[in-house]
Amino acid sequence: MANVKYHFNTHSLKYERVVVTWRKRLLRVLGWLATAVVFGAFIMLFAYNFFDSPKEKRLRRQLDETTYQLELLKQRSEQIDAVLDDMQERDNTIYRVIFEAEPIPSTIREAGYGGLDRYRALRDNYNSDLIVDVTKKIDKLSKQLYVQSKSYDEVWELVKNKATMLASIPAIQPVANKDLTRVASGYGMRVHPIYKTVKLHAGMDFTAPVGTEIHSTGNGTVTKLEYDGRGYGNNVIINHGYGYESLYGHMSRIVVRPGQKISRGDLIGYVGNSGSSTGPHLHYEVRKNGNPVNPVNFYYSDLTPEEYEKMLEISARAGQSFD
């Protein structure tokens, strides 16, 4: 039986039964419901902020695992980068040097990949800094591996053409000089015989009688003939490919023509005394990419090690050149 409530009416001085209308009952119920909802919301908010749901725990474990894998990937990319650096160093300082190829500049190897907008879409991700860092590293490795792959393709072509290259590079003396007595002046700073000033002598002088045979020091193509009463006088330039040229000056007679294909040892002319010369001799130069280099470094095909050491000693002696 429901509890019956009474209240004392001070006007009638009687106890009267309290009648609760349906409206009051509804408001009371709604009040309790509102209180329960607010309290429940507070409990849920507290729980969501301080306790993880099973689903959140699972997602958090997955995020932690993803972060761990990204860290491992970053470490592995750094290890690969170190190995690639070693490969690049070997490529530039060993393989490309052996096959007479120019090293690849670091500006090409380290060139950027993409722009700032390339990684903008990754900035909104969880662990975005780590993701962007790893992505940049992988992009950089991809670019460097591509450059290195192209470099090895080039080196492989050089390997296949090694025999041709070795036959083309100037590698013998241009005149017969078995006893090494014809080396008159070497490469370096020398006193000019006419102006008596010290200047770079960009080749080697070989003394020999007028009419002594001059031979090409490597395979190539005759690119220039010049008949001049000054400078190198009657001279020939042969392009050997691979960036190499050789020059033969002060000749008395030239027996080749422009465009003619030449093999190592072929006769190209005779020693003379033309141009700015103080006596019969051959001025011989080797040029690499247009710049003179010391010819003594290339006599490896017709000298023994002992003869080569003697040639180095003779050519290094300071003195006066013949032109």
MISETOR-664132 format. One record per residue: residue in three letters; x, y, z of N, C-alpha, C in turn. Coordinates in steps of 0.05 Angstrom, whole numbers, padded with zeros to 5 digits, always signed. Example, Ala and Ser with C-alpha at 12.3 -4.5 7.8 and 13.67 -1.06 7.14 Angstrom:
ala+00264-00114+00156+00246-00090+00156+00264-00066+00156;ser+00257-00045+00142+00273-00021+00143+00258+00001+00157;
***
This chain:
met+00017-00024+00000+00000+00000+00000+00018+00025+00000;ala+00011+00044-00018+00027+00068-00021+00025+00085+00004;asn+00047+00098+00011+00047+00116+00034+00029+00140+00029;val+00013+00146+00049-00006+00168+00047+00005+00191+00064;lys+00007+00214+00052+00018+00237+00067-00004+00257+00073;tyr-00001+00269+00097-00020+00290+00106-00005+00315+00114;his-00018+00337+00113-00006+00362+00123-00027+00377+00139;phe-00019+00393+00159-00037+00407+00177-00045+00434+00165;asn-00070+00438+00161-00081+00463+00150-00085+00482+00173;thr-00070+00503+00174-00072+00522+00197-00097+00539+00196;his-00110+00540+00173-00135+00555+00171-00158+00540+00182;ser-00159+00514+00173-00182+00497+00183-00175+00482+00208;leu-00151+00483+00217-00141+00468+00240-00148+00438+00238;lys-00143+00428+00213-00148+00400+00208-00124+00388+00192;tyr-00121+00362+00195-00101+00348+00178-00115+00341+00152;glu-00102+00348+00130-00114+00342+00104-00094+00325+00088;arg-00106+00307+00073-00090+00289+00057-00076+00304+00033;val-00051+00298+00030-00036+00311+00008-00041+00295-00018;val-00050+00310-00037-00056+00298-00063-00034+00307-00083;val-00019+00289-00094+00003+00295-00114-00009+00292-00142;thr-00009+00313-00157-00020+00312-00184+00000+00298-00203;trp-00010+00290-00225+00007+00276-00245+00028+00294-00256;arg+00022+00320-00257+00042+00339-00267+00067+00340-00248;lys+00061+00342-00222+00083+00342-00203+00099+00316-00204;arg+00083+00294-00206+00097+00268-00208+00116+00268-00233;leu+00106+00279-00255+00122+00279-00280+00147+00296-00276;leu+00143+00320-00265+00166+00338-00260+00187+00325-00242;arg+00175+00311-00221+00194+00298-00202+00210+00276-00216;val+00196+00261-00233+00210+00239-00248+00231+00251-00267;leu+00223+00273-00281+00241+00286-00300+00265+00297-00285;gly+00260+00308-00261+00283+00318-00245+00302+00296-00238;trp+00291+00274-00229+00309+00251-00223+00324+00242-00248;leu+00310+00240-00270+00323+00232-00294+00345+00251-00303;ala+00339+00277-00301+00360+00297-00308+00384+00295-00290;thr+00379+00291-00264+00402+00288-00246+00418+00263-00253;ala+00404+00241-00259+00418+00216-00266+00434+00220-00292;val+00422+00234-00311+00437+00239-00337+00462+00255-00332;val+00459+00277-00317+00482+00294-00311+00504+00279-00296;phe+00495+00264-00276+00515+00248-00261+00528+00227-00278;gly+00511+00214-00295+00522+00194-00313+00542+00206-00333;ala+00535+00230-00344+00553+00243-00362+00580+00250-00349;phe+00578+00259-00323+00602+00265-00309+00619+00240-00305;ile+00606+00218-00298+00620+00193-00294+00633+00184-00320;met+00619+00186-00343+00630+00178-00368+00653+00196-00376;leu+00650+00223-00372+00672+00241-00379+00697+00235-00363;phe+00693+00230-00337+00715+00223-00320+00729+00197-00329;ala+00712+00177-00336+00723+00152-00345+00738+00154-00371;tyr+00727+00170-00390+00740+00173-00416+00767+00187-00414;asn+00769+00206-00394+00793+00221-00391+00815+00206-00376;phe+00807+00188-00358+00826+00175-00341+00828+00145-00345;phe+00810+00133-00359+00811+00104-00364+00806+00099-00393;asp+00821+00080-00404+00818+00072-00433+00798+00050-00435;ser+00782+00053-00457+00764+00031-00463+00780+00008-00476;pro+00769-00015-00477+00783-00037-00491+00791-00030-00519;lys+00774-00017-00534+00780-00009-00561+00803+00011-00561;glu+00803+00030-00543+00824+00050-00541+00850+00037-00534;lys+00849+00018-00515+00874+00004-00508+00885-00011-00532;arg+00868-00024-00548+00877-00038-00571+00890-00019-00592;leu+00876+00004-00596+00887+00024-00615+00913+00036-00605;arg+00915+00040-00578+00940+00051-00567+00963+00032-00571;arg+00957+00006-00567+00978-00014-00571+00987-00014-00600;gln+00967-00011-00618+00974-00011-00646+00991+00014-00653;leu+00984+00037-00642+01000+00061-00646+01028+00058-00635;asp+01030+00047-00611+01057+00042-00599+01073+00023-00617;glu+01060+00003-00628+01075-00016-00645+01083-00002-00671;thr+01065+00015-00682+01072+00029-00706+01095+00048-00701;thr+01095+00062-00678+01117+00080-00672+01143+00065-00669;tyr+01142+00042-00656+01166+00025-00653+01177+00016-00680;gln+01159+00008-00698+01167-00001-00725+01179+00022-00741;leu+01167+00046-00738+01178+00070-00751+01206+00076-00741;glu+01210+00074-00715+01237+00078-00704+01257+00058-00715;leu+01249+00033-00716+01266+00012-00728+01272+00019-00757;leu+01252+00027-00772+01255+00034-00800+01275+00057-00803;lys+01273+00077-00785+01291+00100-00785+01320+00090-00781;gln+01324+00072-00761+01350+00062-00755+01361+00046-00779;arg+01345+00030-00791+01354+00015-00815+01361+00033-00838;ser+01345+00054-00842+01351+00073-00864+01378+00087-00858;glu+01384+00093-00833+01409+00105-00826+01432+00086-00831;gln+01428+00060-00826+01449+00040-00831+01453+00038-00861;ile+01431+00037-00877+01434+00036-00906+01448+00061-00917;asp+01442+00084-00905+01455+00108-00913+01485+00107-00909;ala+01493+00095-00887+01522+00093-00881+01535+00074-00902;val+01522+00052-00908+01533+00034-00929+01534+00048-00956;leu+01513+00063-00962+01513+00078-00988+01535+00099-00989;asp+01540+00112-00967+01562+00132-00966+01588+00118-00973;asp+01593+00094-00962+01617+00080-00967+01619+00072-00997;met+01596+00063-01008+01595+00057-01037+01602+00081-01054;gln+01591+00104-01047+01595+00128-01062+01625+00136-01060;glu+01637+00134-01036+01665+00140-01033+01682+00122-01050;arg+01677+00096-01050+01692+00078-01067+01688+00084-01096;asp+01664+00090-01104+01658+00096-01132+01674+00120-01141;asn+01674+00141-01125+01688+00166-01133+01719+00163-01132;thr+01729+00151-01111+01758+00151-01107+01773+00126-01117;ile+01757+00105-01124+01771+00081-01135+01761+00074-01163;tyr+01736+00066-01165+01726+00057-01191+01728+00078-01213;arg+01718+00102-01207+01718+00122-01228+01746+00133-01234;val+01764+00132-01214+01792+00140-01219+01806+00119-01236;ile+01801+00094-01231+01814+00073-01247+01806+00075-01276;phe+01781+00081-01281+01772+00082-01309+01770+00111-01320;glu+01785+00129-01307+01789+00156-01318+01762+00171-01321;ala+01744+00167-01303+01718+00181-01304+01718+00202-01282;glu+01705+00225-01287+01702+00246-01268+01685+00237-01244;pro+01693+00243-01219+01676+00237-01196+01649+00251-01198;ile+01628+00239-01187+01602+00252-01187+01601+00273-01165;pro+01595+00298-01171+01595+00319-01150+01575+00313-01128;ser+01582+00322-01104+01564+00317-01081+01537+00332-01085;thr+01538+00355-01101+01513+00370-01106+01493+00353-01120;ile+01502+00334-01136+01484+00316-01151+01476+00293-01133;arg+01495+00282-01119+01489+00259-01101+01470+00267-01079;glu+01473+00291-01068+01457+00300-01045+01434+00318-01053;ala+01427+00319-01078+01405+00336-01088+01379+00330-01073;gly+01363+00351-01068+01338+00348-01054+01318+00331-01071;tyr+01298+00322-01057+01277+00306-01070+01250+00318-01064;gly+01237+00329-01084+01211+00341-01080+01214+00368-01067;gly+01191+00380-01058+01191+00406-01046+01177+00405-01019;leu+01172+00428-01007+01159+00429-00981+01131+00418-00981;asp+01117+00422-01003+01089+00412-01005+01088+00382-01006;arg+01111+00369-01012+01110+00340-01014+01103+00326-00988;tyr+01110+00339-00965+01106+00326-00939+01083+00339-00923;arg+01070+00358-00935+01049+00373-00921+01026+00354-00912;ala+01019+00335-00930+00997+00317-00923+01003+00299-00900;leu+01029+00296-00893+01037+00278-00871+01036+00292-00844;arg+01034+00318-00844+01036+00334-00819+01013+00329-00800;asp+00990+00320-00811+00966+00317-00794+00965+00289-00781;asn+00984+00272-00786+00984+00245-00776+00995+00244-00748;tyr+00987+00223-00733+00999+00217-00707+01029+00211-00711;asn+01046+00222-00694+01075+00219-00697+01084+00231-00724;ser+01073+00254-00732+01079+00265-00758+01108+00271-00762;asp+01122+00281-00741+01150+00288-00744+01167+00263-00751;leu+01161+00241-00737+01175+00217-00743+01169+00206-00771;ile+01143+00208-00778+01135+00198-00805+01149+00215-00827;val+01149+00241-00824+01161+00259-00844+01191+00253-00845;asp+01204+00250-00822+01233+00245-00821+01240+00219-00836;val+01225+00198-00830+01231+00172-00843+01225+00175-00873;thr+01203+00188-00881+01197+00191-00909+01218+00207-00924;lys+01228+00228-00911+01250+00243-00924+01275+00226-00928;lys+01281+00211-00907+01305+00194-00909+01302+00173-00931;ile+01279+00161-00934+01275+00141-00955+01275+00155-00982;asp+01264+00178-00985+01265+00193-01010+01294+00199-01018;lys+01309+00208-00998+01337+00214-01003+01353+00189-01012;leu+01348+00167-00998+01362+00142-01005+01354+00134-01033;ser+01328+00137-01040+01319+00129-01067+01334+00145-01088;lys+01336+00172-01084+01351+00188-01103+01380+00181-01105;gln+01393+00176-01082+01421+00169-01082+01426+00142-01095;leu+01408+00123-01089+01411+00097-01102+01407+00098-01132;tyr+01389+00116-01141+01386+00119-01170+01411+00131-01183;val+01423+00151-01170+01447+00163-01180+01470+00143-01180;gln+01472+00127-01158+01493+00107-01156+01489+00085-01177;ser+01464+00077-01182+01459+00057-01203+01467+00067-01230;lys+01461+00093-01237+01469+00104-01262+01500+00106-01264;ser+01513+00111-01241+01542+00113-01241+01554+00085-01247;tyr+01543+00064-01235+01553+00037-01240+01548+00029-01269;asp+01525+00038-01280+01521+00033-01309+01543+00045-01326;glu+01550+00070-01318+01571+00084-01333+01598+00070-01329;val+01604+00062-01304+01629+00048-01299+01630+00021-01314;trp+01607+00008-01315+01607-00018-01330+01613-00014-01359;glu+01602+00008-01371+01609+00014-01399+01639+00019-01402;leu+01650+00033-01381+01679+00038-01382+01695+00012-01380;val+01685-00006-01363+01698-00032-01361+01699-00047-01388;lys+01676-00046-01401+01674-00060-01427+01692-00047-01448;asn+01696-00020-01445+01713-00006-01464+01741-00001-01454;lys+01749-00016-01433+01775-00012-01420+01797-00016-01440;ala+01796-00037-01456+01817-00043-01476+01820-00020-01496;thr+01797-00010-01505+01797+00013-01524+01809+00037-01510;met+01801+00042-01485+01811+00065-01470+01842+00063-01466;leu+01851+00039-01458+01880+00036-01453+01896+00040-01479;ala+01885+00032-01502+01898+00036-01527+01898+00065-01536;ser+01879+00080-01525+01876+00108-01533+01892+00127-01516;ile+01895+00122-01491+01909+00140-01473+01938+00142-01481;pro+01950+00166-01484+01979+00168-01491+01995+00153-01470;ala+02012+00133-01480+02025+00116-01461+02054+00108-01469;ile+02064+00121-01491+02092+00115-01499+02106+00142-01504;gln+02132+00140-01507+02147+00164-01515+02143+00170-01545;pro+02141+00195-01552+02136+00201-01580+02159+00198-01599;val+02184+00195-01588+02207+00190-01605+02223+00167-01592;ala+02239+00154-01608+02255+00132-01598+02274+00143-01577;asn+02274+00131-01553+02290+00142-01531+02296+00120-01511;lys+02306+00098-01521+02310+00075-01503+02330+00080-01482;asp+02351+00096-01488+02372+00101-01468+02365+00126-01451;leu+02342+00139-01457+02332+00162-01441+02351+00186-01443;thr+02367+00188-01464+02386+00211-01466+02373+00235-01481;arg+02349+00232-01491+02338+00253-01507+02319+00272-01492;val+02315+00266-01466+02298+00283-01449+02314+00308-01442;ala+02306+00331-01454+02321+00356-01449+02308+00373-01428;ser+02282+00373-01426+02268+00390-01406+02241+00377-01400;gly+02235+00378-01374+02210+00366-01365+02188+00386-01361;tyr+02166+00376-01350+02142+00392-01345+02146+00408-01319;gly+02138+00433-01319+02140+00449-01294+02151+00477-01300;met+02158+00491-01279+02169+00518-01281+02197+00517-01292;arg+02201+00530-01315+02228+00529-01328+02234+00557-01338;val+02260+00562-01343+02269+00587-01354+02265+00587-01384;his+02250+00607-01394+02245+00608-01423+02271+00615-01438;pro+02277+00600-01459+02304+00604-01472+02307+00631-01486;ile+02284+00643-01494+02286+00668-01508+02281+00692-01490;tyr+02260+00690-01473+02253+00713-01456+02267+00713-01429;lys+02280+00690-01423+02295+00687-01398+02278+00693-01373;thr+02253+00686-01374+02235+00689-01351+02226+00661-01343;val+02219+00658-01318+02209+00632-01308+02179+00630-01314;lys+02171+00609-01328+02143+00605-01334+02138+00575-01336;leu+02112+00569-01337+02105+00540-01338+02112+00529-01365;his+02128+00508-01364+02133+00492-01388+02113+00469-01388;ala+02093+00471-01406+02070+00453-01404+02074+00426-01417;gly+02098+00418-01423+02103+00392-01436+02131+00383-01430;met+02141+00365-01448+02169+00355-01446+02183+00360-01473;asp+02208+00366-01471+02225+00370-01495+02243+00346-01499;phe+02242+00335-01524+02260+00313-01531+02279+00323-01553;thr+02305+00324-01547+02324+00332-01568+02328+00309-01587;ala+02331+00315-01612+02336+00294-01633+02343+00309-01659;pro+02358+00296-01676+02365+00308-01701+02340+00314-01718;val+02343+00334-01735+02321+00340-01754+02316+00316-01771;gly+02291+00308-01774+02284+00285-01790+02279+00260-01774;thr+02283+00261-01747+02277+00238-01730+02247+00233-01730;glu+02239+00208-01732+02211+00201-01733+02196+00208-01707;ile+02172+00218-01710+02154+00223-01688+02129+00205-01690;his+02122+00192-01669+02101+00172-01670+02078+00181-01650;ser+02054+00174-01658+02031+00179-01641+02033+00162-01616;thr+02027+00174-01593+02029+00159-01568+02004+00144-01560;gly+01983+00146-01576+01959+00131-01570+01940+00132-01594;asn+01920+00115-01594+01900+00116-01615+01884+00142-01614;gly+01876+00151-01637+01860+00176-01637+01854+00186-01665;thr+01846+00212-01665+01840+00225-01690+01854+00251-01692;val+01867+00257-01714+01880+00283-01718+01859+00305-01720;thr+01861+00323-01701+01840+00345-01701+01851+00372-01710;lys+01878+00375-01710+01889+00401-01718+01917+00399-01729;leu+01922+00412-01751+01949+00416-01762+01954+00446-01762;glu+01978+00454-01755+01984+00483-01756+02012+00487-01766;tyr+02015+00505-01785+02041+00512-01796+02046+00542-01788;asp+02064+00546-01770+02068+00573-01759+02097+00578-01754;gly+02105+00603-01759+02133+00610-01755+02139+00618-01726;arg+02118+00618-01710+02122+00625-01681+02110+00603-01664;gly+02113+00606-01637+02101+00588-01619+02110+00559-01623;tyr+02091+00541-01626+02098+00512-01630+02106+00506-01658;gly+02107+00526-01676+02115+00521-01703+02096+00502-01717;asn+02107+00483-01733+02091+00463-01746+02083+00442-01724;asn+02057+00440-01719+02049+00423-01697+02023+00408-01704;val+02019+00386-01690+01996+00368-01694+01983+00363-01667;ile+01957+00363-01667+01941+00356-01643+01924+00332-01649;ile+01926+00311-01632+01910+00287-01635+01891+00284-01612;asn+01866+00279-01618+01846+00274-01598+01844+00244-01593;his+01849+00236-01568+01849+00207-01562+01823+00198-01550;gly+01804+00216-01546+01780+00209-01532+01784+00208-01502;tyr+01763+00204-01487+01764+00202-01458+01776+00227-01445;gly+01774+00250-01459+01784+00275-01449+01813+00280-01454;tyr+01828+00262-01469+01856+00265-01473+01863+00276-01501;glu+01883+00293-01502+01895+00303-01527+01925+00302-01524;ser+01939+00300-01546+01968+00303-01546+01976+00323-01568;leu+01997+00338-01562+02007+00358-01581+02037+00352-01587;tyr+02044+00356-01612+02072+00351-01622+02081+00376-01636;gly+02101+00390-01625+02108+00416-01636+02136+00417-01648;his+02141+00439-01663+02167+00445-01676+02175+00425-01697;met+02156+00412-01710+02162+00391-01730+02173+00403-01755;ser+02190+00388-01769+02200+00396-01795+02181+00389-01818;arg+02167+00366-01814+02148+00358-01834+02125+00342-01821;ile+02101+00346-01831+02077+00332-01820+02067+00313-01842;val+02061+00288-01835+02053+00269-01855+02024+00258-01850;val+02009+00272-01833+01981+00264-01829+01963+00287-01837;arg+01937+00282-01838+01918+00302-01847+01895+00304-01826;pro+01881+00327-01825+01859+00329-01806+01838+00308-01811;gly+01828+00297-01788+01807+00276-01790+01818+00248-01793;gln+01844+00245-01797+01855+00219-01801+01855+00203-01775;lys+01848+00177-01777+01849+00159-01754+01877+00149-01750;ile+01886+00150-01725+01914+00144-01719+01914+00122-01698;ser+01933+00103-01700+01938+00083-01680+01964+00089-01666;arg+01966+00079-01641+01990+00083-01626+02015+00073-01641;gly+02035+00089-01643+02060+00081-01657+02061+00090-01686;asp+02038+00100-01697+02038+00109-01725+02056+00134-01729;leu+02069+00135-01752+02085+00158-01758+02068+00182-01764;ile+02073+00205-01751+02057+00229-01757+02074+00252-01768;gly+02101+00250-01766+02118+00271-01776+02146+00267-01767;tyr+02162+00290-01770+02190+00288-01764+02199+00312-01747;val+02219+00307-01730+02230+00327-01713+02241+00350-01729;gly+02237+00375-01719+02247+00398-01733+02255+00420-01714;asn+02256+00444-01724+02265+00467-01708+02247+00492-01715;ser+02222+00487-01721+02204+00508-01730+02192+00523-01706;gly+02182+00547-01710+02170+00563-01689+02191+00574-01670;ser+02182+00580-01645+02200+00592-01625+02216+00569-01612;ser+02237+00562-01625+02254+00539-01616+02283+00547-01618;thr+02299+00538-01599+02327+00545-01598+02345+00522-01609;gly+02332+00501-01618+02347+00478-01629+02329+00456-01636;pro+02338+00437-01653+02321+00415-01662+02311+00399-01638;his+02285+00397-01636+02274+00381-01614+02244+00378-01619;leu+02232+00360-01604+02203+00357-01604+02191+00367-01577;his+02172+00385-01579+02157+00393-01555+02132+00376-01554;tyr+02129+00361-01532+02107+00342-01530+02090+00348-01506;glu+02063+00350-01510+02044+00356-01488+02022+00334-01487;val+02013+00330-01463+01988+00314-01458+01969+00332-01444;arg+01944+00333-01454+01923+00350-01442+01900+00332-01434;lys+01889+00338-01411+01865+00324-01400+01843+00345-01396;asn+01821+00341-01411+01799+00360-01410+01808+00389-01415;gly+01827+00391-01434+01836+00418-01443+01859+00429-01426;asn+01866+00416-01404+01887+00427-01387+01913+00410-01389;pro+01936+00422-01391+01961+00407-01393+01967+00391-01367;val+01976+00366-01371+01985+00350-01348+02013+00340-01354;asn+02026+00330-01334+02054+00322-01337+02055+00296-01354;pro+02068+00297-01378+02069+00273-01395+02084+00250-01382;val+02102+00256-01363+02119+00235-01352+02102+00214-01337;asn+02077+00221-01330+02060+00203-01316+02047+00182-01335;phe+02053+00183-01361+02039+00166-01380+02058+00147-01395;tyr+02083+00146-01388+02101+00128-01403+02102+00100-01390;tyr+02079+00088-01387+02079+00062-01373+02079+00038-01393;ser+02078+00044-01419+02077+00021-01438+02103+00015-01450;asp+02123+00032-01448+02149+00026-01461+02173+00030-01443;leu+02168+00031-01416+02190+00034-01398+02188+00013-01375;thr+02210+00003-01367+02211-00015-01344+02208+00003-01319;pro+02202-00009-01296+02200+00007-01271+02226+00022-01266;glu+02249+00010-01271+02275+00023-01266+02278+00047-01286;glu+02271+00042-01311+02273+00064-01330+02254+00087-01324;tyr+02231+00079-01314+02211+00100-01307+02221+00117-01284;glu+02234+00105-01264+02245+00120-01242+02267+00139-01252;lys+02283+00130-01271+02304+00147-01282+02291+00170-01298;met+02270+00164-01313+02256+00185-01328+02245+00206-01310;leu+02233+00198-01287+02223+00217-01268+02245+00236-01258;glu+02268+00224-01252+02291+00240-01242+02300+00260-01262;ile+02302+00251-01287+02312+00269-01308+02293+00292-01314;ser+02267+00285-01316+02247+00305-01323+02243+00325-01301;ala+02250+00318-01276+02246+00336-01253+02268+00357-01251;arg+02290+00354-01265+02312+00372-01263+02304+00400-01273;ala+02309+00420-01256+02302+00447-01264+02323+00457-01284;gly+02316+00475-01301+02334+00486-01320+02320+00502-01341;gln+02331+00503-01365+02319+00519-01387+02306+00501-01407;ser+02282+00508-01416+02269+00493-01437+02280+00501-01464;phe+02271+00487-01485+02280+00492-01512+02260+00509-01527;asp+02237+00516-01514+02217+00532-01528+02202+00550-01508;
***
